[in-house]
Amino acid sequence: MAKRKITVTVDEALVAAAQELGDTSLSAVVNMALFHEVDRRARAQALRLLVERWEADLGPVPEGEMATARAAFDELDGKPPSEEAEPVSTTRRKRGAA
C-alpha cells in the first residue's frame, strides 16, 4: 500500500510508552492505531445506518434492547461498562469530526 508522509502531534507520554514497549517503528505503531480507529468508526457508522433502516421499517428500537446492544458493542470495542450509557446517535457528524 502506498504511504503518505504527514505531521501529527502526539502526547509525549504515549510516544515514550510506545517506544519502550517494542522495537516496532513509531510510524508502524501510529499506522496500526489509525487503521484500528478507522475500522472501529466504519463499523459504528454501518451499525448506525442499519439501526436507521430498521427503525424506518419497524419503528423505534425499545430502549431496553438498545441498552443491551450498546453494552454488547462496547464490550466488543473494549470499552468499560458505564452506569449511564450514551444514547446511540443516528445523526451524522461533520467530515473530520471525532
WOPE-V254355 format. One record per helix or strand. SS is the DSSP state (H for helix, E for strand). FROM is the first residue (numbers start at 1). TO is the last residue. If there is no record, write none. Layout:
ss={SS	SS}
from={FROM	FROM}
to={TO	TO}
This chain:
ss={H	H	H}
from={12	26	63}
to={21	58	76}
